[in-house]
Amino acid sequence: MKICNYTYNTGHLPQKRLGILIEEEGIIIDPNLAWATEYEREGRFNPLLRAESKCSSSLYKILNGSDDPIEVLEEGYGIYLFLQKIGIDSMRDGTSISFKISEENVSLNSPMDKIETYRDFYAHEKHVAKGFEKRNEKIPEAWYQIPAYYKGPSCGFIGHESEILWPAYTDILDYELELGMVVGKCGKNIRESHALDHIFGFTVLNDVSARDIQKKEMAVRLGPAKGKDFCSVLGPVITTFDEFDFKEPDLLMTAKINGEEWSRGQSGDAHFSWAQMIAHVSQDEWVLPADLFGSGTVGTGCGLELDKWIKSGDTIELEIENIGKLTNKVGNKQVKRYGKL
Protein backbone atom coordinates (compact mmCIF):
# COMPACT_ATOMS: atom_id res chain seq x y z
CA MET A 1 0.00 0.00 0.00
CA LYS A 2 0.97 3.59 -0.54
CA ILE A 3 -0.07 5.64 2.48
CA CYS A 4 -0.58 9.38 2.15
CA ASN A 5 -2.00 12.33 4.05
CA TYR A 6 -4.40 14.44 2.03
CA THR A 7 -6.49 17.57 2.37
CA TYR A 8 -9.89 17.93 0.72
CA ASN A 9 -10.27 21.70 0.41
CA THR A 10 -13.99 22.37 0.70
CA GLY A 11 -15.57 25.64 1.77
CA HIS A 12 -15.09 24.56 5.39
CA LEU A 13 -11.87 24.38 7.38
CA PRO A 14 -9.65 21.88 5.49
CA GLN A 15 -8.77 18.72 7.38
CA LYS A 16 -5.62 16.65 7.00
CA ARG A 17 -6.56 12.97 6.78
CA LEU A 18 -4.92 9.61 6.24
CA GLY A 19 -5.44 8.08 2.82
CA ILE A 20 -4.43 5.11 0.68
CA LEU A 21 -3.23 6.13 -2.77
CA ILE A 22 -4.22 3.80 -5.63
CA GLU A 23 -1.99 5.11 -8.41
CA GLU A 24 -3.35 2.99 -11.26
CA GLU A 25 -6.84 4.37 -10.61
CA GLY A 26 -5.69 7.87 -9.70
CA ILE A 27 -7.67 7.92 -6.45
CA ILE A 28 -7.17 8.37 -2.72
CA ILE A 29 -9.22 6.05 -0.51
CA ASP A 30 -10.11 7.19 2.99
CA PRO A 31 -10.18 3.98 5.11
CA ASN A 32 -11.60 5.81 8.13
CA LEU A 33 -14.59 7.05 6.12
CA ALA A 34 -14.98 3.60 4.57
CA TRP A 35 -15.41 2.14 8.05
CA ALA A 36 -17.82 4.93 9.02
CA THR A 37 -19.89 4.18 5.93
CA GLU A 38 -19.94 0.47 6.75
CA TYR A 39 -21.04 1.12 10.34
CA GLU A 40 -23.73 3.47 9.01
CA ARG A 41 -24.92 0.76 6.61
CA GLU A 42 -25.14 -1.66 9.51
CA GLY A 43 -27.31 0.80 11.42
CA ARG A 44 -24.76 1.38 14.20
CA PHE A 45 -25.01 4.39 16.51
CA ASN A 46 -22.31 7.06 16.04
CA PRO A 47 -20.51 5.47 13.07
CA LEU A 48 -17.84 8.19 12.91
CA LEU A 49 -16.74 7.58 16.50
CA ARG A 50 -16.68 3.82 15.92
CA ALA A 51 -14.63 4.30 12.76
CA GLU A 52 -12.09 6.47 14.53
CA SER A 53 -11.58 3.67 17.05
CA LYS A 54 -11.32 0.98 14.34
CA CYS A 55 -9.10 2.81 11.82
CA SER A 56 -8.17 6.36 12.77
CA SER A 57 -7.92 9.23 10.30
CA SER A 58 -4.45 9.83 11.84
CA LEU A 59 -1.50 7.61 10.89
CA TYR A 60 0.21 8.58 14.15
CA LYS A 61 -2.72 7.15 16.14
CA ILE A 62 -2.80 3.94 14.10
CA LEU A 63 0.94 3.39 14.53
CA ASN A 64 0.70 3.96 18.28
CA GLY A 65 -2.56 2.12 18.85
CA SER A 66 -2.09 -1.09 16.88
CA ASP A 67 0.22 -4.09 17.08
CA ASP A 68 -0.07 -4.50 13.29
CA PRO A 69 -0.78 -1.14 11.57
CA ILE A 70 -0.37 -2.59 8.07
CA GLU A 71 -3.11 -5.12 8.80
CA VAL A 72 -5.40 -2.33 10.10
CA LEU A 73 -4.95 -0.38 6.86
CA GLU A 74 -5.40 -3.46 4.69
CA GLU A 75 -8.68 -4.17 6.48
CA GLY A 76 -9.82 -0.60 5.79
CA TYR A 77 -8.99 -1.04 2.12
CA GLY A 78 -10.92 -4.31 2.11
CA ILE A 79 -14.01 -2.56 3.52
CA TYR A 80 -13.74 0.02 0.73
CA LEU A 81 -13.64 -2.75 -1.91
CA PHE A 82 -16.68 -4.43 -0.33
CA LEU A 83 -18.65 -1.18 -0.38
CA GLN A 84 -17.72 -0.61 -4.02
CA LYS A 85 -18.92 -4.12 -4.86
CA ILE A 86 -22.38 -3.42 -3.40
CA GLY A 87 -22.57 0.01 -5.02
CA ILE A 88 -21.90 2.31 -2.06
CA ASP A 89 -19.32 5.08 -2.52
CA SER A 90 -20.35 7.66 0.06
CA MET A 91 -22.00 8.21 3.43
CA ARG A 92 -25.67 9.13 3.59
CA ASP A 93 -24.85 12.82 3.89
CA GLY A 94 -22.94 12.64 0.61
CA THR A 95 -19.42 12.48 2.07
CA SER A 96 -17.35 10.51 -0.42
CA ILE A 97 -15.02 7.72 0.72
CA SER A 98 -12.58 8.23 -2.17
CA PHE A 99 -11.28 11.20 -4.13
CA LYS A 100 -9.67 11.72 -7.52
CA ILE A 101 -6.07 12.82 -7.03
CA SER A 102 -6.53 15.09 -10.05
CA GLU A 103 -9.32 17.07 -8.38
CA GLU A 104 -8.38 20.72 -7.92
CA ASN A 105 -9.47 20.72 -4.28
CA VAL A 106 -7.43 17.61 -3.34
CA SER A 107 -3.81 18.08 -2.22
CA LEU A 108 -1.12 15.90 -0.63
CA ASN A 109 0.61 16.81 2.62
CA SER A 110 3.60 15.24 4.33
CA PRO A 111 2.46 11.60 4.77
CA MET A 112 3.17 11.69 8.53
CA ASP A 113 0.71 13.82 10.48
CA LYS A 114 3.01 13.64 13.51
CA ILE A 115 6.62 12.50 13.88
CA GLU A 116 7.71 11.18 17.26
CA THR A 117 11.49 11.59 16.87
CA TYR A 118 13.52 12.43 13.77
CA ARG A 119 16.97 10.85 13.41
CA ASP A 120 19.07 11.37 10.29
CA PHE A 121 21.98 9.03 9.65
CA TYR A 122 25.15 9.35 7.59
CA ALA A 123 25.23 5.89 6.07
CA HIS A 124 26.39 6.31 2.44
CA GLU A 125 30.19 6.12 2.18
CA LYS A 126 30.36 7.79 -1.23
CA HIS A 127 28.65 10.91 0.13
CA VAL A 128 30.69 10.87 3.35
CA ALA A 129 33.99 10.49 1.47
CA LYS A 130 33.24 13.48 -0.76
CA GLY A 131 32.53 15.69 2.24
CA PHE A 132 35.78 14.78 4.00
CA GLU A 133 37.70 15.13 0.72
CA LYS A 134 36.55 18.74 0.48
CA ARG A 135 38.05 19.30 3.94
CA ASN A 136 41.28 17.49 2.94
CA GLU A 137 40.58 14.83 5.56
CA LYS A 138 40.13 11.06 5.60
CA ILE A 139 36.94 9.42 6.82
CA PRO A 140 37.49 8.81 10.56
CA GLU A 141 37.63 5.20 11.70
CA ALA A 142 34.73 5.87 14.07
CA TRP A 143 32.42 6.30 11.07
CA TYR A 144 32.92 2.63 10.18
CA GLN A 145 32.28 1.51 13.75
CA ILE A 146 28.86 3.01 14.53
CA PRO A 147 25.94 4.29 12.43
CA ALA A 148 26.17 7.93 13.55
CA TYR A 149 23.17 10.24 13.31
CA TYR A 150 21.86 13.61 14.42
CA LYS A 151 18.43 14.48 15.80
CA GLY A 152 16.35 17.15 14.11
CA PRO A 153 13.03 18.78 14.96
CA SER A 154 9.94 16.66 14.41
CA CYS A 155 7.86 19.63 13.27
CA GLY A 156 8.39 21.76 10.19
CA PHE A 157 8.13 18.95 7.63
CA ILE A 158 6.38 19.91 4.40
CA GLY A 159 5.01 17.66 1.68
CA HIS A 160 4.69 17.18 -2.05
CA GLU A 161 4.36 20.41 -4.09
CA SER A 162 4.81 22.67 -1.05
CA GLU A 163 7.28 25.53 -1.37
CA ILE A 164 10.72 25.05 0.22
CA LEU A 165 11.60 27.79 2.70
CA TRP A 166 14.78 29.78 2.00
CA PRO A 167 15.73 31.30 5.38
CA ALA A 168 16.87 34.91 5.61
CA TYR A 169 20.10 33.88 7.35
CA THR A 170 21.58 31.68 4.60
CA ASP A 171 22.94 32.33 1.11
CA ILE A 172 23.63 28.71 0.11
CA LEU A 173 20.71 26.26 0.05
CA ASP A 174 21.05 22.59 -0.88
CA TYR A 175 18.83 19.56 -1.38
CA GLU A 176 19.67 16.09 -0.01
CA LEU A 177 18.28 12.93 -1.61
CA GLU A 178 17.55 10.36 1.11
CA LEU A 179 15.47 7.27 1.79
CA GLY A 180 13.27 7.72 4.86
CA MET A 181 12.10 4.87 7.10
CA VAL A 182 9.02 5.03 9.35
CA VAL A 183 8.95 2.94 12.53
CA GLY A 184 5.75 0.98 13.15
CA LYS A 185 6.50 -0.90 16.38
CA CYS A 186 8.11 0.14 19.66
CA GLY A 187 11.17 -1.57 21.07
CA LYS A 188 14.17 -1.24 23.36
CA ASN A 189 17.48 -3.11 23.17
CA ILE A 190 16.33 -4.65 19.91
CA ARG A 191 18.41 -7.46 18.46
CA GLU A 192 19.61 -6.86 14.92
CA SER A 193 18.01 -10.15 13.88
CA HIS A 194 14.59 -8.84 14.99
CA ALA A 195 15.00 -5.20 13.96
CA LEU A 196 13.14 -5.40 10.64
CA ASP A 197 9.97 -6.33 12.57
CA HIS A 198 9.84 -2.67 13.64
CA ILE A 199 9.64 -1.14 10.14
CA PHE A 200 6.32 0.24 8.88
CA GLY A 201 7.46 1.55 5.52
CA PHE A 202 9.67 3.79 3.41
CA THR A 203 9.35 7.28 1.94
CA VAL A 204 11.32 9.96 0.07
CA LEU A 205 13.17 12.47 2.26
CA ASN A 206 14.71 15.80 1.25
CA ASP A 207 16.88 16.97 4.16
CA VAL A 208 17.21 20.59 3.01
CA SER A 209 20.44 22.24 4.20
CA ALA A 210 21.82 25.75 4.65
CA ARG A 211 25.40 24.91 3.72
CA ASP A 212 27.12 28.12 4.81
CA ILE A 213 25.56 27.94 8.28
CA GLN A 214 26.12 24.19 8.57
CA LYS A 215 29.82 24.69 7.77
CA LYS A 216 30.20 27.14 10.67
CA GLU A 217 28.33 24.86 13.08
CA MET A 218 30.38 21.80 12.20
CA ALA A 219 33.64 23.78 12.48
CA VAL A 220 33.05 24.01 16.25
CA ARG A 221 32.13 20.29 16.39
CA LEU A 222 28.46 20.94 17.16
CA GLY A 223 25.32 20.74 15.12
CA PRO A 224 23.93 20.65 12.61
CA ALA A 225 21.23 22.92 13.98
CA LYS A 226 20.24 26.13 12.17
CA GLY A 227 21.87 24.61 9.10
CA LYS A 228 19.05 22.03 9.02
CA ASP A 229 16.20 22.91 11.36
CA PHE A 230 14.11 25.20 9.16
CA CYS A 231 12.53 22.89 6.56
CA SER A 232 12.56 19.21 5.59
CA VAL A 233 10.42 17.54 2.94
CA LEU A 234 8.71 14.14 3.07
CA GLY A 235 6.51 12.21 0.68
CA PRO A 236 4.59 11.93 -1.48
CA VAL A 237 3.67 8.60 0.15
CA ILE A 238 4.92 5.91 2.52
CA THR A 239 5.18 2.53 0.80
CA THR A 240 4.45 -0.12 3.42
CA PHE A 241 7.11 -2.70 4.21
CA ASP A 242 5.06 -5.64 2.89
CA GLU A 243 5.46 -4.18 -0.62
CA PHE A 244 9.17 -5.04 -0.29
CA ASP A 245 8.41 -8.56 1.06
CA PHE A 246 9.58 -7.37 4.51
CA LYS A 247 13.18 -7.24 3.24
CA GLU A 248 15.53 -4.27 3.08
CA PRO A 249 15.12 -2.84 -0.43
CA ASP A 250 17.81 -1.69 -2.86
CA LEU A 251 16.11 1.15 -4.71
CA LEU A 252 17.16 3.46 -7.53
CA MET A 253 17.25 7.07 -6.31
CA THR A 254 17.43 10.10 -8.62
CA ALA A 255 17.22 13.87 -8.35
CA LYS A 256 16.31 16.30 -11.13
CA ILE A 257 16.61 20.07 -10.97
CA ASN A 258 14.41 21.85 -13.53
CA GLY A 259 14.15 18.57 -15.43
CA GLU A 260 17.92 17.93 -15.56
CA GLU A 261 19.24 14.88 -13.72
CA TRP A 262 21.84 15.83 -11.11
CA SER A 263 21.87 12.77 -8.83
CA ARG A 264 21.66 8.99 -9.24
CA GLY A 265 22.38 6.30 -6.65
CA GLN A 266 21.16 3.13 -4.95
CA SER A 267 19.72 2.91 -1.45
CA GLY A 268 21.46 -0.44 -1.01
CA ASP A 269 24.88 1.24 -1.23
CA ALA A 270 24.61 2.26 2.43
CA HIS A 271 27.45 1.03 4.64
CA PHE A 272 25.00 0.24 7.45
CA SER A 273 21.73 -1.68 7.11
CA TRP A 274 18.41 -0.50 8.51
CA ALA A 275 18.58 -3.41 10.97
CA GLN A 276 21.93 -2.15 12.24
CA MET A 277 20.63 1.40 12.56
CA ILE A 278 17.53 0.32 14.49
CA ALA A 279 19.52 -1.93 16.81
CA HIS A 280 22.09 0.80 17.46
CA VAL A 281 19.49 3.44 18.33
CA SER A 282 17.55 1.08 20.60
CA GLN A 283 20.44 0.43 22.98
CA ASP A 284 18.96 1.44 26.35
CA GLU A 285 16.62 3.81 24.48
CA TRP A 286 13.09 3.42 23.15
CA VAL A 287 12.45 3.28 19.44
CA LEU A 288 8.83 4.37 19.07
CA PRO A 289 6.06 4.14 16.48
CA ALA A 290 6.09 7.19 14.18
CA ASP A 291 9.84 7.69 14.62
CA LEU A 292 11.40 8.77 11.33
CA PHE A 293 14.89 7.62 10.30
CA GLY A 294 16.76 9.15 7.36
CA SER A 295 19.41 7.10 5.58
CA GLY A 296 21.67 10.06 4.97
CA THR A 297 22.38 11.43 1.51
CA VAL A 298 22.96 8.85 -1.22
CA GLY A 299 26.16 9.23 -3.26
CA THR A 300 25.92 12.23 -5.66
CA GLY A 301 22.68 13.14 -3.88
CA CYS A 302 23.30 16.84 -3.15
CA GLY A 303 24.74 19.99 -4.68
CA LEU A 304 27.65 20.05 -2.22
CA GLU A 305 29.07 16.90 -3.80
CA LEU A 306 28.55 18.21 -7.32
CA ASP A 307 29.55 21.87 -6.83
CA LYS A 308 26.17 22.78 -8.31
CA TRP A 309 23.69 24.87 -6.39
CA ILE A 310 19.94 25.30 -6.45
CA LYS A 311 18.43 28.79 -6.62
CA SER A 312 15.10 30.44 -5.92
CA GLY A 313 12.40 29.32 -8.33
CA ASP A 314 14.04 25.96 -9.13
CA THR A 315 11.91 22.81 -9.23
CA ILE A 316 13.39 19.82 -7.36
CA GLU A 317 12.18 16.31 -8.20
CA LEU A 318 13.42 13.51 -5.95
CA GLU A 319 12.33 10.06 -7.07
CA ILE A 320 12.82 6.67 -5.44
CA GLU A 321 11.86 3.42 -7.12
CA ASN A 322 8.59 1.86 -5.88
CA ILE A 323 7.82 4.90 -3.73
CA GLY A 324 7.27 7.90 -5.97
CA LYS A 325 8.37 11.36 -7.00
CA LEU A 326 8.60 14.20 -4.46
CA THR A 327 8.34 17.57 -6.23
CA ASN A 328 8.90 21.00 -4.70
CA LYS A 329 9.74 24.51 -5.81
CA VAL A 330 12.38 26.57 -4.02
CA GLY A 331 11.01 29.77 -2.50
CA ASN A 332 12.55 33.23 -2.47
CA LYS A 333 14.96 34.15 0.26
CA GLN A 334 13.09 35.44 3.30
CA VAL A 335 13.39 39.00 4.56
CA LYS A 336 14.87 39.13 8.06
CA ARG A 337 12.13 39.64 10.64
CA TYR A 338 12.10 40.24 14.37
CA GLY A 339 9.31 39.00 16.61
CA LYS A 340 7.53 40.96 19.30
CA LEU A 341 8.06 40.28 23.00
C-alpha positions as CSV (number, residue, x, y, z in Angstrom):
1,M,0.0,0.0,0.0
2,K,1.0,3.6,-0.5
3,I,-0.1,5.6,2.5
4,C,-0.6,9.4,2.2
5,N,-2.0,12.3,4.0
6,Y,-4.4,14.4,2.0
7,T,-6.5,17.6,2.4
8,Y,-9.9,17.9,0.7
9,N,-10.3,21.7,0.4
10,T,-14.0,22.4,0.7
11,G,-15.6,25.6,1.8
12,H,-15.1,24.6,5.4
13,L,-11.9,24.4,7.4
14,P,-9.7,21.9,5.5
15,Q,-8.8,18.7,7.4
16,K,-5.6,16.7,7.0
17,R,-6.6,13.0,6.8
18,L,-4.9,9.6,6.2
19,G,-5.4,8.1,2.8
20,I,-4.4,5.1,0.7
21,L,-3.2,6.1,-2.8
22,I,-4.2,3.8,-5.6
23,E,-2.0,5.1,-8.4
24,E,-3.4,3.0,-11.3
25,E,-6.8,4.4,-10.6
26,G,-5.7,7.9,-9.7
27,I,-7.7,7.9,-6.4
28,I,-7.2,8.4,-2.7
29,I,-9.2,6.0,-0.5
30,D,-10.1,7.2,3.0
31,P,-10.2,4.0,5.1
32,N,-11.6,5.8,8.1
33,L,-14.6,7.0,6.1
34,A,-15.0,3.6,4.6
35,W,-15.4,2.1,8.1
36,A,-17.8,4.9,9.0
37,T,-19.9,4.2,5.9
38,E,-19.9,0.5,6.8
39,Y,-21.0,1.1,10.3
40,E,-23.7,3.5,9.0
41,R,-24.9,0.8,6.6
42,E,-25.1,-1.7,9.5
43,G,-27.3,0.8,11.4
44,R,-24.8,1.4,14.2
45,F,-25.0,4.4,16.5
46,N,-22.3,7.1,16.0
47,P,-20.5,5.5,13.1
48,L,-17.8,8.2,12.9
49,L,-16.7,7.6,16.5
50,R,-16.7,3.8,15.9
51,A,-14.6,4.3,12.8
52,E,-12.1,6.5,14.5
53,S,-11.6,3.7,17.0
54,K,-11.3,1.0,14.3
55,C,-9.1,2.8,11.8
56,S,-8.2,6.4,12.8
57,S,-7.9,9.2,10.3
58,S,-4.4,9.8,11.8
59,L,-1.5,7.6,10.9
60,Y,0.2,8.6,14.1
61,K,-2.7,7.2,16.1
62,I,-2.8,3.9,14.1
63,L,0.9,3.4,14.5
64,N,0.7,4.0,18.3
65,G,-2.6,2.1,18.9
66,S,-2.1,-1.1,16.9
67,D,0.2,-4.1,17.1
68,D,-0.1,-4.5,13.3
69,P,-0.8,-1.1,11.6
70,I,-0.4,-2.6,8.1
71,E,-3.1,-5.1,8.8
72,V,-5.4,-2.3,10.1
73,L,-5.0,-0.4,6.9
74,E,-5.4,-3.5,4.7
75,E,-8.7,-4.2,6.5
76,G,-9.8,-0.6,5.8
77,Y,-9.0,-1.0,2.1
78,G,-10.9,-4.3,2.1
79,I,-14.0,-2.6,3.5
80,Y,-13.7,0.0,0.7
81,L,-13.6,-2.8,-1.9
82,F,-16.7,-4.4,-0.3
83,L,-18.6,-1.2,-0.4
84,Q,-17.7,-0.6,-4.0
85,K,-18.9,-4.1,-4.9
86,I,-22.4,-3.4,-3.4
87,G,-22.6,0.0,-5.0
88,I,-21.9,2.3,-2.1
89,D,-19.3,5.1,-2.5
90,S,-20.3,7.7,0.1
91,M,-22.0,8.2,3.4
92,R,-25.7,9.1,3.6
93,D,-24.8,12.8,3.9
94,G,-22.9,12.6,0.6
95,T,-19.4,12.5,2.1
96,S,-17.3,10.5,-0.4
97,I,-15.0,7.7,0.7
98,S,-12.6,8.2,-2.2
99,F,-11.3,11.2,-4.1
100,K,-9.7,11.7,-7.5
101,I,-6.1,12.8,-7.0
102,S,-6.5,15.1,-10.1
103,E,-9.3,17.1,-8.4
104,E,-8.4,20.7,-7.9
105,N,-9.5,20.7,-4.3
106,V,-7.4,17.6,-3.3
107,S,-3.8,18.1,-2.2
108,L,-1.1,15.9,-0.6
109,N,0.6,16.8,2.6
110,S,3.6,15.2,4.3
111,P,2.5,11.6,4.8
112,M,3.2,11.7,8.5
113,D,0.7,13.8,10.5
114,K,3.0,13.6,13.5
115,I,6.6,12.5,13.9
116,E,7.7,11.2,17.3
117,T,11.5,11.6,16.9
118,Y,13.5,12.4,13.8
119,R,17.0,10.8,13.4
120,D,19.1,11.4,10.3
121,F,22.0,9.0,9.6
122,Y,25.1,9.3,7.6
123,A,25.2,5.9,6.1
124,H,26.4,6.3,2.4
125,E,30.2,6.1,2.2
126,K,30.4,7.8,-1.2
127,H,28.7,10.9,0.1
128,V,30.7,10.9,3.4
129,A,34.0,10.5,1.5
130,K,33.2,13.5,-0.8
131,G,32.5,15.7,2.2
132,F,35.8,14.8,4.0
133,E,37.7,15.1,0.7
134,K,36.6,18.7,0.5
135,R,38.1,19.3,3.9
136,N,41.3,17.5,2.9
137,E,40.6,14.8,5.6
138,K,40.1,11.1,5.6
139,I,36.9,9.4,6.8
140,P,37.5,8.8,10.6
141,E,37.6,5.2,11.7
142,A,34.7,5.9,14.1
143,W,32.4,6.3,11.1
144,Y,32.9,2.6,10.2
145,Q,32.3,1.5,13.7
146,I,28.9,3.0,14.5
147,P,25.9,4.3,12.4
148,A,26.2,7.9,13.5
149,Y,23.2,10.2,13.3
150,Y,21.9,13.6,14.4
151,K,18.4,14.5,15.8
152,G,16.3,17.1,14.1
153,P,13.0,18.8,15.0
154,S,9.9,16.7,14.4
155,C,7.9,19.6,13.3
156,G,8.4,21.8,10.2
157,F,8.1,19.0,7.6
158,I,6.4,19.9,4.4
159,G,5.0,17.7,1.7
160,H,4.7,17.2,-2.1
161,E,4.4,20.4,-4.1
162,S,4.8,22.7,-1.1
163,E,7.3,25.5,-1.4
164,I,10.7,25.1,0.2
165,L,11.6,27.8,2.7
166,W,14.8,29.8,2.0
167,P,15.7,31.3,5.4
168,A,16.9,34.9,5.6
169,Y,20.1,33.9,7.4
170,T,21.6,31.7,4.6
171,D,22.9,32.3,1.1
172,I,23.6,28.7,0.1
173,L,20.7,26.3,0.0
174,D,21.0,22.6,-0.9
175,Y,18.8,19.6,-1.4
176,E,19.7,16.1,0.0
177,L,18.3,12.9,-1.6
178,E,17.6,10.4,1.1
179,L,15.5,7.3,1.8
180,G,13.3,7.7,4.9
181,M,12.1,4.9,7.1
182,V,9.0,5.0,9.3
183,V,8.9,2.9,12.5
184,G,5.8,1.0,13.2
185,K,6.5,-0.9,16.4
186,C,8.1,0.1,19.7
187,G,11.2,-1.6,21.1
188,K,14.2,-1.2,23.4
189,N,17.5,-3.1,23.2
190,I,16.3,-4.7,19.9
191,R,18.4,-7.5,18.5
192,E,19.6,-6.9,14.9
193,S,18.0,-10.2,13.9
194,H,14.6,-8.8,15.0
195,A,15.0,-5.2,14.0
196,L,13.1,-5.4,10.6
197,D,10.0,-6.3,12.6
198,H,9.8,-2.7,13.6
199,I,9.6,-1.1,10.1
200,F,6.3,0.2,8.9
201,G,7.5,1.6,5.5
202,F,9.7,3.8,3.4
203,T,9.3,7.3,1.9
204,V,11.3,10.0,0.1
205,L,13.2,12.5,2.3
206,N,14.7,15.8,1.3
207,D,16.9,17.0,4.2
208,V,17.2,20.6,3.0
209,S,20.4,22.2,4.2
210,A,21.8,25.8,4.6
211,R,25.4,24.9,3.7
212,D,27.1,28.1,4.8
213,I,25.6,27.9,8.3
214,Q,26.1,24.2,8.6
215,K,29.8,24.7,7.8
216,K,30.2,27.1,10.7
217,E,28.3,24.9,13.1
218,M,30.4,21.8,12.2
219,A,33.6,23.8,12.5
220,V,33.1,24.0,16.2
221,R,32.1,20.3,16.4
222,L,28.5,20.9,17.2
223,G,25.3,20.7,15.1
224,P,23.9,20.6,12.6
225,A,21.2,22.9,14.0
226,K,20.2,26.1,12.2
227,G,21.9,24.6,9.1
228,K,19.1,22.0,9.0
229,D,16.2,22.9,11.4
230,F,14.1,25.2,9.2
231,C,12.5,22.9,6.6
232,S,12.6,19.2,5.6
233,V,10.4,17.5,2.9
234,L,8.7,14.1,3.1
235,G,6.5,12.2,0.7
236,P,4.6,11.9,-1.5
237,V,3.7,8.6,0.2
238,I,4.9,5.9,2.5
239,T,5.2,2.5,0.8
240,T,4.4,-0.1,3.4
241,F,7.1,-2.7,4.2
242,D,5.1,-5.6,2.9
243,E,5.5,-4.2,-0.6
244,F,9.2,-5.0,-0.3
245,D,8.4,-8.6,1.1
246,F,9.6,-7.4,4.5
247,K,13.2,-7.2,3.2
248,E,15.5,-4.3,3.1
249,P,15.1,-2.8,-0.4
250,D,17.8,-1.7,-2.9
251,L,16.1,1.1,-4.7
252,L,17.2,3.5,-7.5
253,M,17.3,7.1,-6.3
254,T,17.4,10.1,-8.6
255,A,17.2,13.9,-8.4
256,K,16.3,16.3,-11.1
257,I,16.6,20.1,-11.0
258,N,14.4,21.9,-13.5
259,G,14.2,18.6,-15.4
260,E,17.9,17.9,-15.6
261,E,19.2,14.9,-13.7
262,W,21.8,15.8,-11.1
263,S,21.9,12.8,-8.8
264,R,21.7,9.0,-9.2
265,G,22.4,6.3,-6.7
266,Q,21.2,3.1,-5.0
267,S,19.7,2.9,-1.5
268,G,21.5,-0.4,-1.0
269,D,24.9,1.2,-1.2
270,A,24.6,2.3,2.4
271,H,27.5,1.0,4.6
272,F,25.0,0.2,7.5
273,S,21.7,-1.7,7.1
274,W,18.4,-0.5,8.5
275,A,18.6,-3.4,11.0
276,Q,21.9,-2.2,12.2
277,M,20.6,1.4,12.6
278,I,17.5,0.3,14.5
279,A,19.5,-1.9,16.8
280,H,22.1,0.8,17.5
281,V,19.5,3.4,18.3
282,S,17.6,1.1,20.6
283,Q,20.4,0.4,23.0
284,D,19.0,1.4,26.4
285,E,16.6,3.8,24.5
286,W,13.1,3.4,23.2
287,V,12.5,3.3,19.4
288,L,8.8,4.4,19.1
289,P,6.1,4.1,16.5
290,A,6.1,7.2,14.2
291,D,9.8,7.7,14.6
292,L,11.4,8.8,11.3
293,F,14.9,7.6,10.3
294,G,16.8,9.1,7.4
295,S,19.4,7.1,5.6
296,G,21.7,10.1,5.0
297,T,22.4,11.4,1.5
298,V,23.0,8.9,-1.2
299,G,26.2,9.2,-3.3
300,T,25.9,12.2,-5.7
301,G,22.7,13.1,-3.9
302,C,23.3,16.8,-3.1
303,G,24.7,20.0,-4.7
304,L,27.7,20.0,-2.2
305,E,29.1,16.9,-3.8
306,L,28.5,18.2,-7.3
307,D,29.5,21.9,-6.8
308,K,26.2,22.8,-8.3
309,W,23.7,24.9,-6.4
310,I,19.9,25.3,-6.5
311,K,18.4,28.8,-6.6
312,S,15.1,30.4,-5.9
313,G,12.4,29.3,-8.3
314,D,14.0,26.0,-9.1
315,T,11.9,22.8,-9.2
316,I,13.4,19.8,-7.4
317,E,12.2,16.3,-8.2
318,L,13.4,13.5,-6.0
319,E,12.3,10.1,-7.1
320,I,12.8,6.7,-5.4
321,E,11.9,3.4,-7.1
322,N,8.6,1.9,-5.9
323,I,7.8,4.9,-3.7
324,G,7.3,7.9,-6.0
325,K,8.4,11.4,-7.0
326,L,8.6,14.2,-4.5
327,T,8.3,17.6,-6.2
328,N,8.9,21.0,-4.7
329,K,9.7,24.5,-5.8
330,V,12.4,26.6,-4.0
331,G,11.0,29.8,-2.5
332,N,12.6,33.2,-2.5
333,K,15.0,34.1,0.3
334,Q,13.1,35.4,3.3
335,V,13.4,39.0,4.6
336,K,14.9,39.1,8.1
337,R,12.1,39.6,10.6
338,Y,12.1,40.2,14.4
339,G,9.3,39.0,16.6
340,K,7.5,41.0,19.3
341,L,8.1,40.3,23.0
